[in-house]
Amino acid sequence: MSKPPAKIEDYAFLSDTQSGALVSREGCVDWLCFPRFDSPACFASLLGKKENGHWLFFPVAKIEKVKRRYRGDTLILETEIET
């Protein structure tokens, strides 16, 4: 599945303080450095080439509405997807 990267404001940042990921509103991990921030990227589709890869997880039905928020003062992301 080929797709253009999301706008930067549509990404959420996830981290466990050791690594980090950028996740689009549609549930696509477009950037992931693992197991540490200074590791090479596992997924790097932000660079625009198909071979850089991404991980996409979403409902089979058409997405009608997405609501996201960080829980309190944490990097825990809550996502609600309505189909």
TAUR-V246753 format. One record per residue. N is the residue number from 0. RES is the residue in one letter. SS is DSSP state (h for helix, s for strand, l for the rest). PSI is psi in whole degrees, 0 to 359 (NA if undefined). NEAR is the number of other ideal C-beta (glycine too) atoms within 10 Angstrom. Layout:
BEGIN
<<N;RES;SS;PSI;NEAR> <N;RES;SS;PSI;NEAR>>
END
This chain:
BEGIN
<<0;M;l;117;6> <1;S;l;135;5> <2;K;l;149;12> <3;P;l;152;7> <4;P;l;153;17> <5;A;l;164;17> <6;K;l;147;9> <7;I;h;326;8> <8;E;h;349;6> <9;D;h;2;14> <10;Y;s;148;18> <11;A;s;147;16> <12;F;s;126;12> <13;L;s;141;16> <14;S;s;149;11> <15;D;l;20;10> <16;T;l;354;7> <17;Q;l;327;11> <18;S;l;174;16> <19;G;s;153;16> <20;A;s;149;20> <21;L;s;124;21> <22;V;s;127;23> <23;S;s;167;21> <24;R;l;332;17> <25;E;l;0;15> <26;G;l;24;15> <27;C;s;123;21> <28;V;s;103;18> <29;D;s;346;24> <30;W;s;128;22> <31;L;s;121;20> <32;C;s;122;19> <33;F;l;138;15> <34;P;l;358;9> <35;R;l;162;9> <36;F;l;326;11> <37;D;l;9;6> <38;S;l;156;12> <39;P;l;151;7> <40;A;s;133;16> <41;C;s;317;17> <42;F;s;132;19> <43;A;s;40;17> <44;S;h;348;26> <45;L;h;338;16> <46;L;h;351;12> <47;G;l;5;9> <48;K;l;139;9> <49;K;h;321;9> <50;E;h;350;7> <51;N;h;339;15> <52;G;l;161;15> <53;H;l;168;20> <54;W;s;120;14> <55;L;s;127;14> <56;F;l;127;9> <57;F;l;164;13> <58;P;l;155;10> <59;V;l;321;5> <60;A;l;159;9> <61;K;l;134;6> <62;I;l;124;13> <63;E;l;321;8> <64;K;s;140;8> <65;V;s;130;15> <66;K;s;131;10> <67;R;s;151;13> <68;R;s;151;11> <69;Y;s;141;13> <70;R;l;113;9> <71;G;l;221;6> <72;D;l;49;6> <73;T;l;175;7> <74;L;l;25;13> <75;I;l;117;10> <76;L;s;127;13> <77;E;s;131;10> <78;T;s;131;12> <79;E;s;124;9> <80;I;s;123;16> <81;E;s;134;10> <82;T;l;NA;10>>
END
